[in-house]
Amino acid sequence: MWKEQDDKLVREYHFQNFVDAFSFLSHVAELAEIHAHHPTIVNTYSYVRLELNTHDAGGVVTEKDRSLAVDIDKINITER
């Protein structure tokens, strides 16, 4: 579930292993290119944290972030 905190949409994921986490991030990267909007990504082994905010709007959450979040939620993933 996405949480709005510190002027960002934030979501954390936990996968079985690094390969699953990286596969998910590959899908996120494709969507980011389509949306021309790129998240902050933290990845350590099976853990992924995504942060979305719009720098052009002063670093706050905008419809651009919410739209990308909706599409990221459509990625078919298997978390632990």
N, C-alpha and C positions, 0 to 999 in steps of 0.2 A: 504494500500500500504506500502510495506517495504521501509524504508529509511536507507541509509548508513550514519551513523554519529558517530563520536568519535570511530572509529575502531570497530563498531558494526552494525549489521542489526537490526533495531528497527521497531516494529509495535505496534500500540495501537488499542484496541478494546473497544467498549461500548455496553453492553448488557442490556436487559430489567431488569434483576435482578441478584442476586448473584447465584442462582441455574443455570441459563443459562451460566454465566461466568465460574462457576466451572465445568459444563458439558463440555464446550469447553476445559478447562484445562485438564480434564481427557483424552480427545483425544490427546491433545498435549503431555501429559505424555507417552501415548502408543507409539506415533511416536518417541519421544526422546529415548525411550528404544530400539526401532528397529534400530534407527540410531546410537545408543551408543553415543549420543551427546545431552547435556542437556542445555536448555536455562536458562537465568536469567528471573525469573517471578515476576512481581509485580501485585498483585490483591487486589483491594479495592472495596468491594461490587460489582458493575456491571462493573468496569473498570479493564482491563487487559493490561499490557505492557509486550511484549516479547523482549528480547535482545539476539542476537546470535553473538558469536565470538569464535574463536578457541584458547583456552589457550595454547595448545601444540605448536602452531605456533607463540606464542608471543602476543596473545590477539588481533589478527587481523581477518578480514573476509576472510574465505577460501571457497572453493567449498563445504566443509562439511556443512558450515552454509547455503549456497545457496540451497543445496539439501534439508536440513530440512525445510527451508522456503517454498520451492515449495510444499512439502508434507503438511505442515501446511495449506497452502492456499487451499488445496483440502478438508479440513474439512468443512462439510456443516453446516454453522452457521447462526444464525439470529441476526444481530446487530440492535441497535436502529438507 
